[in-house]
Amino acid sequence: MYLGRVIGTVVATIKYTGLEGYRLLVVEPLRADGSSAGEPHVAIDATQAGVGERVMCVASREAALACDVTFVPVDAAVVGIVDDVQVGEGAP
Amino acid sequence: MRLARVTGTVVCTIRHPAYEGRRLLLCELLTPEGDPTGVEEIAVDHAQAGVGDRVLILQEGNGIRQVLGKDAGPIRDLIVGVVDLISYDREGAAGAAGAAGGGR
């Protein structure tokens, strides 16, 4: 899994069967210090995240397991809204 | 599996139910020499690892479902060990392979 920031949304009316009802978000991978960690990509939303929020994403086959129908063509999903990242020895 | 250093913790209140009751640790992948690669991953802890520990991260869904059960859900990174020691000599190993006829 990796940190990301939601930077936009995508609307696709015609989607693969099983993906109806899911929002599509544009996510930019992040490092803990807030710098970019890769190219923005589209991820399916499993947590009702909004634009600007810091999120946890999962990639590859496991992303599809975040959907109700788990045999769907999805390779990135937002699976958590990040409240806090504690870095360093002070972290619990 | 990949070597990594635990650098921090991640807190998500709103999350997929698969993460309920699981500890999320921020990890930075390491080279076998122990140098940070700059690549960060969030991993679910399954080895009571703490910040600063060198750990082993499993990054394969089927293996993770073997550990957490078949309903593990969208979890792709699982800490399955705390590393005590890495004994590593790339050049020495290459030499030994060469002496043995270059086989694996």
N, CA and C atoms of all chains as a GROMACS GRO file, in nm:
protein
  588
    1MET      N    1   0.085  -0.118   0.000
    1MET     CA    2   0.000   0.000   0.000
    1MET      C    3   0.089   0.124   0.000
    2TYR      N    4   0.033   0.237  -0.035
    2TYR     CA    5   0.114   0.359  -0.042
    2TYR      C    6   0.026   0.480  -0.013
    3LEU      N    7   0.094   0.588   0.025
    3LEU     CA    8   0.025   0.713   0.051
    3LEU      C    9  -0.004   0.784  -0.079
    4GLY      N   10  -0.113   0.859  -0.082
    4GLY     CA   11  -0.144   0.938  -0.201
    4GLY      C   12  -0.228   1.057  -0.164
    5ARG      N   13  -0.243   1.147  -0.259
    5ARG     CA   14  -0.335   1.258  -0.241
    5ARG      C   15  -0.434   1.258  -0.356
    6VAL      N   16  -0.561   1.275  -0.323
    6VAL     CA   17  -0.664   1.282  -0.427
    6VAL      C   18  -0.655   1.419  -0.491
    7ILE      N   19  -0.630   1.423  -0.620
    7ILE     CA   20  -0.616   1.552  -0.688
    7ILE      C   21  -0.725   1.574  -0.792
    8GLY      N   22  -0.815   1.476  -0.807
    8GLY     CA   23  -0.924   1.498  -0.903
    8GLY      C   24  -1.017   1.380  -0.911
    9THR      N   25  -1.118   1.395  -0.994
    9THR     CA   26  -1.214   1.286  -1.015
    9THR      C   27  -1.227   1.257  -1.164
   10VAL      N   28  -1.272   1.138  -1.194
   10VAL     CA   29  -1.295   1.098  -1.333
   10VAL      C   30  -1.438   1.048  -1.343
   11VAL      N   31  -1.506   1.089  -1.448
   11VAL     CA   32  -1.642   1.040  -1.472
   11VAL      C   33  -1.639   0.952  -1.595
   12ALA      N   34  -1.682   0.828  -1.579
   12ALA     CA   35  -1.694   0.736  -1.692
   12ALA      C   36  -1.832   0.672  -1.684
   13THR      N   37  -1.919   0.708  -1.775
   13THR     CA   38  -2.056   0.657  -1.770
   13THR      C   39  -2.059   0.509  -1.807
   14ILE      N   40  -1.985   0.475  -1.911
   14ILE     CA   41  -1.984   0.336  -1.955
   14ILE      C   42  -1.865   0.268  -1.889
   15LYS      N   43  -1.895   0.175  -1.798
   15LYS     CA   44  -1.789   0.105  -1.725
   15LYS      C   45  -1.815  -0.045  -1.732
   16TYR      N   46  -1.712  -0.121  -1.702
   16TYR     CA   47  -1.722  -0.266  -1.699
   16TYR      C   48  -1.828  -0.308  -1.596
   17THR      N   49  -1.902  -0.412  -1.626
   17THR     CA   50  -2.003  -0.463  -1.533
   17THR      C   51  -1.937  -0.498  -1.399
   18GLY      N   52  -1.993  -0.447  -1.291
   18GLY     CA   53  -1.933  -0.470  -1.159
   18GLY      C   54  -1.871  -0.344  -1.102
   19LEU      N   55  -1.847  -0.248  -1.191
   19LEU     CA   56  -1.787  -0.121  -1.146
   19LEU      C   57  -1.891  -0.011  -1.134
   20GLU      N   58  -2.019  -0.044  -1.160
   20GLU     CA   59  -2.122   0.059  -1.151
   20GLU      C   60  -2.129   0.110  -1.007
   21GLY      N   61  -2.147   0.240  -0.993
   21GLY     CA   62  -2.164   0.297  -0.860
   21GLY      C   63  -2.034   0.338  -0.793
   22TYR      N   64  -1.922   0.294  -0.847
   22TYR     CA   65  -1.793   0.332  -0.787
   22TYR      C   66  -1.744   0.464  -0.847
   23ARG      N   67  -1.693   0.550  -0.758
   23ARG     CA   68  -1.632   0.675  -0.805
   23ARG      C   69  -1.489   0.645  -0.849
   24LEU      N   70  -1.442   0.724  -0.944
   24LEU     CA   71  -1.303   0.712  -0.989
   24LEU      C   72  -1.230   0.839  -0.946
   25LEU      N   73  -1.114   0.823  -0.884
   25LEU     CA   74  -1.038   0.937  -0.834
   25LEU      C   75  -0.901   0.941  -0.902
   26VAL      N   76  -0.851   1.061  -0.924
   26VAL     CA   77  -0.713   1.075  -0.969
   26VAL      C   78  -0.626   1.091  -0.844
   27VAL      N   79  -0.530   1.004  -0.828
   27VAL     CA   80  -0.448   1.001  -0.707
   27VAL      C   81  -0.302   1.021  -0.745
   28GLU      N   82  -0.236   1.109  -0.670
   28GLU     CA   83  -0.092   1.126  -0.688
   28GLU      C   84  -0.020   1.056  -0.572
   29PRO      N   85   0.066   0.958  -0.600
   29PRO     CA   86   0.140   0.892  -0.492
   29PRO      C   87   0.229   0.993  -0.419
   30LEU      N   88   0.237   0.978  -0.287
   30LEU     CA   89   0.311   1.072  -0.204
   30LEU      C   90   0.411   0.998  -0.116
   31ARG      N   91   0.515   1.073  -0.073
   31ARG     CA   92   0.598   1.025   0.038
   31ARG      C   93   0.543   1.086   0.166
   32ALA      N   94   0.594   1.037   0.278
   32ALA     CA   95   0.544   1.086   0.407
   32ALA      C   96   0.574   1.236   0.423
   33ASP      N   97   0.681   1.285   0.360
   33ASP     CA   98   0.715   1.427   0.372
   33ASP      C   99   0.630   1.515   0.281
   34GLY      N  100   0.540   1.455   0.205
   34GLY     CA  101   0.448   1.531   0.121
   34GLY      C  102   0.494   1.548  -0.023
   35SER      N  103   0.617   1.502  -0.054
   35SER     CA  104   0.666   1.514  -0.191
   35SER      C  105   0.603   1.405  -0.278
   36SER      N  106   0.602   1.430  -0.408
   36SER     CA  107   0.542   1.335  -0.501
   36SER      C  108   0.628   1.210  -0.512
   37ALA      N  109   0.563   1.094  -0.522
   37ALA     CA  110   0.637   0.968  -0.532
   37ALA      C  111   0.607   0.896  -0.663
   38GLY      N  112   0.543   0.965  -0.758
   38GLY     CA  113   0.515   0.898  -0.884
   38GLY      C  114   0.410   0.971  -0.964
   39GLU      N  115   0.378   0.913  -1.077
   39GLU     CA  116   0.281   0.973  -1.169
   39GLU      C  117   0.139   0.957  -1.115
   40PRO      N  118   0.056   1.060  -1.127
   40PRO     CA  119  -0.084   1.045  -1.089
   40PRO      C  120  -0.151   0.936  -1.173
   41HIS      N  121  -0.246   0.868  -1.111
   41HIS     CA  122  -0.317   0.761  -1.180
   41HIS      C  123  -0.460   0.757  -1.129
   42VAL      N  124  -0.542   0.676  -1.194
   42VAL     CA  125  -0.683   0.666  -1.157
   42VAL      C  126  -0.701   0.547  -1.063
   43ALA      N  127  -0.776   0.569  -0.955
   43ALA     CA  128  -0.803   0.463  -0.858
   43ALA      C  129  -0.952   0.461  -0.828
   44ILE      N  130  -1.002   0.341  -0.798
   44ILE     CA  131  -1.142   0.328  -0.760
   44ILE      C  132  -1.155   0.368  -0.612
   45ASP      N  133  -1.268   0.428  -0.576
   45ASP     CA  134  -1.284   0.480  -0.439
   45ASP      C  135  -1.366   0.384  -0.355
   46ALA      N  136  -1.304   0.329  -0.249
   46ALA     CA  137  -1.377   0.239  -0.159
   46ALA      C  138  -1.404   0.305  -0.024
   47THR      N  139  -1.378   0.436  -0.012
   47THR     CA  140  -1.388   0.501   0.121
   47THR      C  141  -1.458   0.637   0.119
   48GLN      N  142  -1.516   0.677   0.008
   48GLN     CA  143  -1.578   0.810  -0.001
   48GLN      C  144  -1.478   0.922   0.026
   49ALA      N  145  -1.359   0.911  -0.029
   49ALA     CA  146  -1.258   1.015  -0.012
   49ALA      C  147  -1.289   1.132  -0.104
   50GLY      N  148  -1.248   1.251  -0.062
   50GLY     CA  149  -1.272   1.370  -0.142
   50GLY      C  150  -1.143   1.428  -0.196
   51VAL      N  151  -1.159   1.522  -0.290
   51VAL     CA  152  -1.042   1.586  -0.350
   51VAL      C  153  -0.966   1.662  -0.242
   52GLY      N  154  -0.833   1.647  -0.241
   52GLY     CA  155  -0.747   1.716  -0.145
   52GLY      C  156  -0.709   1.629  -0.027
   53GLU      N  157  -0.780   1.517  -0.009
   53GLU     CA  158  -0.751   1.434   0.108
   53GLU      C  159  -0.630   1.344   0.084
   54ARG      N  160  -0.559   1.319   0.197
   54ARG     CA  161  -0.448   1.224   0.193
   54ARG      C  162  -0.505   1.086   0.219
   55VAL      N  163  -0.470   0.991   0.135
   55VAL     CA  164  -0.534   0.859   0.140
   55VAL      C  165  -0.430   0.747   0.136
   56MET      N  166  -0.477   0.629   0.171
   56MET     CA  167  -0.397   0.509   0.154
   56MET      C  168  -0.453   0.433   0.035
   57CYS      N  169  -0.365   0.392  -0.055
   57CYS     CA  170  -0.408   0.322  -0.175
   57CYS      C  171  -0.345   0.183  -0.178
   58VAL      N  172  -0.408   0.094  -0.251
   58VAL     CA  173  -0.350  -0.037  -0.274
   58VAL      C  174  -0.351  -0.060  -0.425
   59ALA      N  175  -0.244  -0.122  -0.473
   59ALA     CA  176  -0.231  -0.143  -0.617
   59ALA      C  177  -0.238  -0.291  -0.651
   60SER      N  178  -0.236  -0.318  -0.777
   60SER     CA  179  -0.233  -0.454  -0.836
   60SER      C  180  -0.361  -0.533  -0.810
   61ARG      N  181  -0.355  -0.663  -0.814
   61ARG     CA  182  -0.473  -0.749  -0.805
   61ARG      C  183  -0.553  -0.724  -0.678
   62GLU      N  184  -0.483  -0.691  -0.568
   62GLU     CA  185  -0.551  -0.674  -0.439
   62GLU      C  186  -0.646  -0.554  -0.442
   63ALA      N  187  -0.624  -0.459  -0.534
   63ALA     CA  188  -0.713  -0.343  -0.544
   63ALA      C  189  -0.855  -0.388  -0.575
   64ALA      N  190  -0.869  -0.488  -0.659
   64ALA     CA  191  -1.002  -0.536  -0.696
   64ALA      C  192  -1.074  -0.597  -0.577
   65LEU      N  193  -0.999  -0.645  -0.479
   65LEU     CA  194  -1.061  -0.705  -0.360
   65LEU      C  195  -1.130  -0.600  -0.272
   66ALA      N  196  -1.107  -0.473  -0.300
   66ALA     CA  197  -1.174  -0.366  -0.226
   66ALA      C  198  -1.317  -0.346  -0.277
   67CYS      N  199  -1.349  -0.403  -0.392
   67CYS     CA  200  -1.482  -0.386  -0.451
   67CYS      C  201  -1.575  -0.498  -0.402
   68ASP      N  202  -1.707  -0.474  -0.414
   68ASP     CA  203  -1.804  -0.576  -0.372
   68ASP      C  204  -1.792  -0.700  -0.460
   69VAL      N  205  -1.784  -0.677  -0.591
   69VAL     CA  206  -1.755  -0.787  -0.683
   69VAL      C  207  -1.604  -0.787  -0.700
   70THR      N  208  -1.539  -0.896  -0.659
   70THR     CA  209  -1.392  -0.890  -0.650
   70THR      C  210  -1.321  -0.934  -0.778
   71PHE      N  211  -1.398  -0.982  -0.877
   71PHE     CA  212  -1.333  -1.018  -1.003
   71PHE      C  213  -1.364  -0.909  -1.105
   72VAL      N  214  -1.303  -0.794  -1.084
   72VAL     CA  215  -1.326  -0.678  -1.171
   72VAL      C  216  -1.191  -0.622  -1.216
   73PRO      N  217  -1.189  -0.556  -1.333
   73PRO     CA  218  -1.062  -0.503  -1.384
   73PRO      C  219  -1.023  -0.373  -1.316
   74VAL      N  220  -0.964  -0.385  -1.199
   74VAL     CA  221  -0.921  -0.269  -1.120
   74VAL      C  222  -0.777  -0.294  -1.076
   75ASP      N  223  -0.688  -0.196  -1.090
   75ASP     CA  224  -0.551  -0.217  -1.042
   75ASP      C  225  -0.504  -0.110  -0.944
   76ALA      N  226  -0.597  -0.024  -0.898
   76ALA     CA  227  -0.563   0.071  -0.791
   76ALA      C  228  -0.691   0.108  -0.720
   77ALA      N  229  -0.686   0.112  -0.587
   77ALA     CA  230  -0.804   0.147  -0.509
   77ALA      C  231  -0.764   0.230  -0.389
   78VAL      N  232  -0.852   0.326  -0.354
   78VAL     CA  233  -0.833   0.403  -0.231
   78VAL      C  234  -0.902   0.324  -0.120
   79VAL      N  235  -0.824   0.281  -0.018
   79VAL     CA  236  -0.880   0.194   0.086
   79VAL      C  237  -0.877   0.258   0.225
   80GLY      N  238  -0.829   0.382   0.235
   80GLY     CA  239  -0.831   0.448   0.365
   80GLY      C  240  -0.809   0.596   0.352
   81ILE      N  241  -0.871   0.672   0.444
   81ILE     CA  242  -0.845   0.815   0.451
   81ILE      C  243  -0.748   0.837   0.566
   82VAL      N  244  -0.632   0.893   0.536
   82VAL     CA  245  -0.524   0.903   0.634
   82VAL      C  246  -0.549   1.023   0.726
   83ASP      N  247  -0.556   0.996   0.858
   83ASP     CA  248  -0.570   1.104   0.955
   83ASP      C  249  -0.434   1.156   0.994
   84ASP      N  250  -0.337   1.065   1.010
   84ASP     CA  251  -0.209   1.106   1.066
   84ASP      C  252  -0.100   1.009   1.022
   85VAL      N  253   0.018   1.064   0.996
   85VAL     CA  254   0.137   0.983   0.972
   85VAL      C  255   0.242   1.031   1.071
   86GLN      N  256   0.285   0.942   1.160
   86GLN     CA  257   0.389   0.976   1.258
   86GLN      C  258   0.519   0.916   1.208
   87VAL      N  259   0.618   1.000   1.184
   87VAL     CA  260   0.747   0.951   1.135
   87VAL      C  261   0.851   0.969   1.245
   88GLY      N  262   0.937   0.867   1.261
   88GLY     CA  263   1.049   0.878   1.355
   88GLY      C  264   1.024   0.806   1.485
   89GLU      N  265   1.119   0.818   1.575
   89GLU     CA  266   1.118   0.742   1.700
   89GLU      C  267   0.999   0.777   1.789
   90GLY      N  268   0.944   0.898   1.772
   90GLY     CA  269   0.832   0.939   1.855
   90GLY      C  270   0.703   0.866   1.822
   91ALA      N  271   0.703   0.794   1.708
   91ALA     CA  272   0.581   0.726   1.665
   91ALA      C  273   0.547   0.614   1.762
   92PRO      N  274   0.420   0.593   1.792
   92PRO     CA  275   0.381   0.489   1.888
   92PRO      C  276   0.409   0.349   1.834
   93MET      N  277   1.007  -1.154  -0.104
   93MET     CA  278   0.995  -1.056   0.006
   93MET      C  279   1.096  -0.943  -0.014
   94ARG      N  280   1.066  -0.833   0.049
   94ARG     CA  281   1.155  -0.717   0.040
   94ARG      C  282   1.203  -0.677   0.178
   95LEU      N  283   1.326  -0.625   0.182
   95LEU     CA  284   1.379  -0.570   0.306
   95LEU      C  285   1.333  -0.427   0.321
   96ALA      N  286   1.300  -0.386   0.443
   96ALA     CA  287   1.257  -0.247   0.464
   96ALA      C  288   1.289  -0.205   0.606
   97ARG      N  289   1.286  -0.074   0.627
   97ARG     CA  290   1.302  -0.018   0.761
   97ARG      C  291   1.169   0.047   0.798
   98VAL      N  292   1.121   0.021   0.918
   98VAL     CA  293   0.998   0.087   0.964
   98VAL      C  294   1.034   0.230   1.003
   99THR      N  295   0.968   0.325   0.938
   99THR     CA  296   1.002   0.466   0.963
   99THR      C  297   0.892   0.539   1.038
  100GLY      N  298   0.773   0.480   1.049
  100GLY     CA  299   0.666   0.552   1.118
  100GLY      C  300   0.538   0.472   1.121
  101THR      N  301   0.433   0.537   1.167
  101THR     CA  302   0.301   0.472   1.174
  101THR      C  303   0.200   0.554   1.097
  102VAL      N  304   0.096   0.487   1.049
  102VAL     CA  305  -0.010   0.553   0.973
  102VAL      C  306  -0.143   0.526   1.044
  103VAL      N  307  -0.222   0.632   1.060
  103VAL     CA  308  -0.352   0.619   1.126
  103VAL      C  309  -0.462   0.653   1.026
  104CYS      N  310  -0.554   0.558   1.006
  104CYS     CA  311  -0.670   0.580   0.919
  104CYS      C  312  -0.795   0.543   0.999
  105THR      N  313  -0.883   0.640   1.023
  105THR     CA  314  -1.009   0.608   1.092
  105THR      C  315  -1.109   0.551   0.993
  106ILE      N  316  -1.120   0.617   0.878
  106ILE     CA  317  -1.209   0.567   0.773
  106ILE      C  318  -1.125   0.480   0.680
  107ARG      N  319  -1.160   0.353   0.676
  107ARG     CA  320  -1.078   0.260   0.599
  107ARG      C  321  -1.164   0.140   0.559
  108HIS      N  322  -1.111   0.063   0.469
  108HIS     CA  323  -1.178  -0.060   0.427
  108HIS      C  324  -1.184  -0.155   0.547
  109PRO      N  325  -1.295  -0.229   0.565
  109PRO     CA  326  -1.308  -0.318   0.681
  109PRO      C  327  -1.194  -0.419   0.696
  110ALA      N  328  -1.126  -0.451   0.587
  110ALA     CA  329  -1.016  -0.548   0.594
  110ALA      C  330  -0.904  -0.500   0.686
  111TYR      N  331  -0.895  -0.368   0.710
  111TYR     CA  332  -0.786  -0.312   0.790
  111TYR      C  333  -0.827  -0.296   0.936
  112GLU      N  334  -0.950  -0.336   0.969
  112GLU     CA  335  -1.001  -0.322   1.106
  112GLU      C  336  -0.911  -0.397   1.203
  113GLY      N  337  -0.862  -0.327   1.306
  113GLY     CA  338  -0.780  -0.392   1.409
  113GLY      C  339  -0.638  -0.424   1.366
  114ARG      N  340  -0.597  -0.375   1.249
  114ARG     CA  341  -0.461  -0.403   1.202
  114ARG      C  342  -0.374  -0.278   1.213
  115ARG      N  343  -0.247  -0.298   1.252
  115ARG     CA  344  -0.153  -0.187   1.265
  115ARG      C  345  -0.091  -0.156   1.131
  116LEU      N  346  -0.089  -0.028   1.095
  116LEU     CA  347  -0.029   0.013   0.968
  116LEU      C  348   0.104   0.080   0.997
  117LEU      N  349   0.208   0.032   0.934
  117LEU     CA  350   0.341   0.090   0.954
  117LEU      C  351   0.394   0.144   0.822
  118LEU      N  352   0.454   0.261   0.832
  118LEU     CA  353   0.520   0.321   0.715
  118LEU      C  354   0.660   0.262   0.706
  119CYS      N  355   0.696   0.210   0.591
  119CYS     CA  356   0.825   0.144   0.574
  119CYS      C  357   0.896   0.201   0.452
  120GLU      N  358   1.029   0.204   0.460
  120GLU     CA  359   1.109   0.243   0.344
  120GLU      C  360   1.189   0.123   0.300
  121LEU      N  361   1.177   0.086   0.173
  121LEU     CA  362   1.248  -0.031   0.122
  121LEU      C  363   1.398  -0.007   0.127
  122LEU      N  364   1.473  -0.115   0.151
  122LEU     CA  365   1.618  -0.108   0.163
  122LEU      C  366   1.684  -0.196   0.058
  123THR      N  367   1.808  -0.161   0.024
  123THR     CA  368   1.890  -0.252  -0.055
  123THR      C  369   1.946  -0.357   0.041
  124PRO      N  370   2.000  -0.469  -0.010
  124PRO     CA  371   2.060  -0.568   0.080
  124PRO      C  372   2.174  -0.509   0.163
  125GLU      N  373   2.238  -0.404   0.111
  125GLU     CA  374   2.344  -0.337   0.187
  125GLU      C  375   2.287  -0.257   0.304
  126GLY      N  376   2.156  -0.236   0.304
  126GLY     CA  377   2.092  -0.160   0.411
  126GLY      C  378   2.068  -0.015   0.377
  127ASP      N  379   2.096   0.024   0.252
  127ASP     CA  380   2.075   0.163   0.212
  127ASP      C  381   1.929   0.187   0.176
  128PRO      N  382   1.874   0.302   0.219
  128PRO     CA  383   1.736   0.332   0.182
  128PRO      C  384   1.722   0.355   0.032
  129THR      N  385   1.612   0.308  -0.026
  129THR     CA  386   1.592   0.323  -0.170
  129THR      C  387   1.506   0.445  -0.203
  130GLY      N  388   1.444   0.505  -0.102
  130GLY     CA  389   1.354   0.617  -0.126
  130GLY      C  390   1.212   0.576  -0.158
  131VAL      N  391   1.190   0.443  -0.169
  131VAL     CA  392   1.055   0.394  -0.199
  131VAL      C  393   0.984   0.363  -0.067
  132GLU      N  394   0.868   0.425  -0.047
  132GLU     CA  395   0.793   0.403   0.077
  132GLU      C  396   0.672   0.315   0.052
  133GLU      N  397   0.641   0.230   0.148
  133GLU     CA  398   0.522   0.145   0.141
  133GLU      C  399   0.454   0.150   0.277
  134ILE      N  400   0.322   0.136   0.277
  134ILE     CA  401   0.249   0.116   0.401
  134ILE      C  402   0.224  -0.034   0.412
  135ALA      N  403   0.261  -0.092   0.526
  135ALA     CA  404   0.246  -0.236   0.542
  135ALA      C  405   0.166  -0.267   0.668
  136VAL      N  406   0.090  -0.376   0.663
  136VAL     CA  407   0.019  -0.425   0.781
  136VAL      C  408   0.118  -0.506   0.863
  137ASP      N  409   0.120  -0.480   0.994
  137ASP     CA  410   0.216  -0.548   1.082
  137ASP      C  411   0.165  -0.684   1.123
  138HIS      N  412   0.249  -0.787   1.103
  138HIS     CA  413   0.213  -0.920   1.150
  138HIS      C  414   0.330  -0.981   1.227
  139ALA      N  415   0.422  -0.895   1.274
  139ALA     CA  416   0.542  -0.946   1.342
  139ALA      C  417   0.578  -0.862   1.464
  140GLN      N  418   0.482  -0.782   1.513
  140GLN     CA  419   0.508  -0.694   1.629
  140GLN      C  420   0.631  -0.608   1.606
  141ALA      N  421   0.643  -0.553   1.486
  141ALA     CA  422   0.756  -0.467   1.453
  141ALA      C  423   0.735  -0.328   1.510
  142GLY      N  424   0.844  -0.256   1.532
  142GLY     CA  425   0.836  -0.119   1.583
  142GLY      C  426   0.914  -0.025   1.495
  143VAL      N  427   0.898   0.104   1.522
  143VAL     CA  428   0.969   0.205   1.443
  143VAL      C  429   1.119   0.186   1.462
  144GLY      N  430   1.193   0.186   1.351
  144GLY     CA  431   1.337   0.167   1.353
  144GLY      C  432   1.379   0.025   1.319
  145ASP      N  433   1.285  -0.070   1.329
  145ASP     CA  434   1.319  -0.210   1.300
  145ASP      C  435   1.342  -0.232   1.150
  146ARG      N  436   1.432  -0.324   1.121
  146ARG     CA  437   1.448  -0.373   0.984
  146ARG      C  438   1.354  -0.491   0.969
  147VAL      N  439   1.274  -0.492   0.866
  147VAL     CA  440   1.169  -0.595   0.856
  147VAL      C  441   1.167  -0.659   0.717
  148LEU      N  442   1.092  -0.767   0.711
  148LEU     CA  443   1.071  -0.841   0.587
  148LEU      C  444   0.926  -0.817   0.546
  149ILE      N  445   0.906  -0.765   0.425
  149ILE     CA  446   0.770  -0.736   0.379
  149ILE      C  447   0.732  -0.835   0.269
  150LEU      N  448   0.620  -0.901   0.289
  150LEU     CA  449   0.564  -0.991   0.188
  150LEU      C  450   0.475  -0.908   0.097
  151GLN      N  451   0.497  -0.917  -0.034
  151GLN     CA  452   0.421  -0.834  -0.128
  151GLN      C  453   0.351  -0.922  -0.231
  152GLU      N  454   0.288  -1.026  -0.186
  152GLU     CA  455   0.222  -1.115  -0.280
  152GLU      C  456   0.089  -1.157  -0.219
  153GLY      N  457  -0.018  -1.128  -0.290
  153GLY     CA  458  -0.152  -1.145  -0.236
  153GLY      C  459  -0.183  -1.285  -0.188
  154ASN      N  460  -0.143  -1.387  -0.266
  154ASN     CA  461  -0.178  -1.523  -0.229
  154ASN      C  462  -0.108  -1.564  -0.100
  155GLY      N  463   0.018  -1.525  -0.086
  155GLY     CA  464   0.092  -1.553   0.036
  155GLY      C  465   0.028  -1.482   0.155
  156ILE      N  466  -0.017  -1.359   0.133
  156ILE     CA  467  -0.080  -1.282   0.240
  156ILE      C  468  -0.210  -1.348   0.283
  157ARG      N  469  -0.287  -1.399   0.186
  157ARG     CA  470  -0.412  -1.467   0.222
  157ARG      C  471  -0.384  -1.598   0.296
  158GLN      N  472  -0.268  -1.658   0.268
  158GLN     CA  473  -0.229  -1.778   0.341
  158GLN      C  474  -0.205  -1.744   0.488
  159VAL      N  475  -0.151  -1.623   0.514
  159VAL     CA  476  -0.120  -1.581   0.651
  159VAL      C  477  -0.245  -1.530   0.721
  160LEU      N  478  -0.322  -1.443   0.655
  160LEU     CA  479  -0.432  -1.374   0.721
  160LEU      C  480  -0.568  -1.441   0.701
  161GLY      N  481  -0.572  -1.542   0.617
  161GLY     CA  482  -0.699  -1.607   0.586
  161GLY      C  483  -0.749  -1.564   0.450
  162LYS      N  484  -0.839  -1.643   0.391
  162LYS     CA  485  -0.874  -1.619   0.251
  162LYS      C  486  -0.957  -1.493   0.231
  163ASP      N  487  -1.013  -1.439   0.340
  163ASP     CA  488  -1.089  -1.314   0.328
  163ASP      C  489  -1.006  -1.193   0.369
  164ALA      N  490  -0.876  -1.199   0.346
  164ALA     CA  491  -0.787  -1.091   0.391
  164ALA      C  492  -0.820  -0.958   0.325
  165GLY      N  493  -0.879  -0.960   0.206
  165GLY     CA  494  -0.917  -0.834   0.141
  165GLY      C  495  -0.800  -0.763   0.075
  166PRO      N  496  -0.816  -0.632   0.052
  166PRO     CA  497  -0.718  -0.559  -0.029
  166PRO      C  498  -0.589  -0.523   0.048
  167ILE      N  499  -0.518  -0.624   0.094
  167ILE     CA  500  -0.391  -0.601   0.163
  167ILE      C  501  -0.279  -0.656   0.075
  168ARG      N  502  -0.183  -0.573   0.044
  168ARG     CA  503  -0.077  -0.613  -0.050
  168ARG      C  504   0.061  -0.615   0.015
  169ASP      N  505   0.075  -0.555   0.133
  169ASP     CA  506   0.206  -0.549   0.199
  169ASP      C  507   0.188  -0.596   0.343
  170LEU      N  508   0.259  -0.702   0.380
  170LEU     CA  509   0.246  -0.758   0.513
  170LEU      C  510   0.386  -0.779   0.572
  171ILE      N  511   0.406  -0.727   0.694
  171ILE     CA  512   0.535  -0.747   0.762
  171ILE      C  513   0.532  -0.885   0.825
  172VAL      N  514   0.620  -0.973   0.777
  172VAL     CA  515   0.619  -1.113   0.823
  172VAL      C  516   0.745  -1.149   0.902
  173GLY      N  517   0.835  -1.053   0.923
  173GLY     CA  518   0.953  -1.085   1.003
  173GLY      C  519   1.028  -0.960   1.042
  174VAL      N  520   1.096  -0.969   1.156
  174VAL     CA  521   1.188  -0.862   1.198
  174VAL      C  522   1.328  -0.916   1.175
  175VAL      N  523   1.406  -0.844   1.094
  175VAL     CA  524   1.537  -0.892   1.050
  175VAL      C  525   1.642  -0.864   1.158
  176ASP      N  526   1.719  -0.967   1.194
  176ASP     CA  527   1.828  -0.949   1.291
  176ASP      C  528   1.959  -0.922   1.219
  177LEU      N  529   1.984  -0.995   1.112
  177LEU     CA  530   2.116  -0.990   1.049
  177LEU      C  531   2.104  -1.017   0.900
  178ILE      N  532   2.177  -0.942   0.821
  178ILE     CA  533   2.188  -0.972   0.679
  178ILE      C  534   2.335  -0.996   0.650
  179SER      N  535   2.367  -1.114   0.605
  179SER     CA  536   2.504  -1.146   0.567
  179SER      C  537   2.507  -1.144   0.415
  180TYR      N  538   2.587  -1.057   0.358
  180TYR     CA  539   2.571  -1.028   0.217
  180TYR      C  540   2.705  -0.993   0.156
  181ASP      N  541   2.742  -1.060   0.048
  181ASP     CA  542   2.868  -1.032  -0.019
  181ASP      C  543   2.848  -1.059  -0.168
  182ARG      N  544   2.804  -0.957  -0.238
  182ARG     CA  545   2.768  -0.975  -0.380
  182ARG      C  546   2.886  -1.024  -0.462
  183GLU      N  547   3.004  -0.963  -0.443
  183GLU     CA  548   3.120  -1.000  -0.524
  183GLU      C  549   3.168  -1.140  -0.489
  184GLY      N  550   3.170  -1.170  -0.360
  184GLY     CA  551   3.212  -1.303  -0.316
  184GLY      C  552   3.122  -1.411  -0.372
  185ALA      N  553   2.991  -1.384  -0.372
  185ALA     CA  554   2.894  -1.481  -0.423
  185ALA      C  555   2.911  -1.501  -0.572
  186ALA      N  556   2.938  -1.392  -0.645
  186ALA     CA  557   2.960  -1.401  -0.790
  186ALA      C  558   3.084  -1.486  -0.817
  187GLY      N  559   3.188  -1.467  -0.737
  187GLY     CA  560   3.312  -1.544  -0.754
  187GLY      C  561   3.288  -1.692  -0.730
  188ALA      N  562   3.211  -1.721  -0.625
  188ALA     CA  563   3.181  -1.861  -0.592
  188ALA      C  564   3.101  -1.926  -0.702
  189ALA      N  565   3.004  -1.851  -0.760
  189ALA     CA  566   2.924  -1.905  -0.870
  189ALA      C  567   3.012  -1.932  -0.990
  190GLY      N  568   3.106  -1.842  -1.015
  190GLY     CA  569   3.197  -1.859  -1.129
  190GLY      C  570   3.282  -1.984  -1.111
  191ALA      N  571   3.331  -2.005  -0.988
  191ALA     CA  572   3.416  -2.120  -0.960
  191ALA      C  573   3.338  -2.251  -0.977
  192ALA      N  574   3.206  -2.242  -0.955
  192ALA     CA  575   3.124  -2.364  -0.965
  192ALA      C  576   3.069  -2.382  -1.107
  193GLY      N  577   3.122  -2.310  -1.201
  193GLY     CA  578   3.080  -2.325  -1.339
  193GLY      C  579   2.970  -2.229  -1.379
  194GLY      N  580   2.944  -2.130  -1.295
  194GLY     CA  581   2.847  -2.026  -1.329
  194GLY      C  582   2.704  -2.067  -1.310
  195GLY      N  583   2.680  -2.185  -1.256
  195GLY     CA  584   2.542  -2.228  -1.235
  195GLY      C  585   2.477  -2.155  -1.120
  196ARG      N  586   2.343  -2.164  -1.113
  196ARG     CA  587   2.272  -2.094  -1.006
  196ARG      C  588   2.273  -2.178  -0.879
   0.00000   0.00000   0.00000
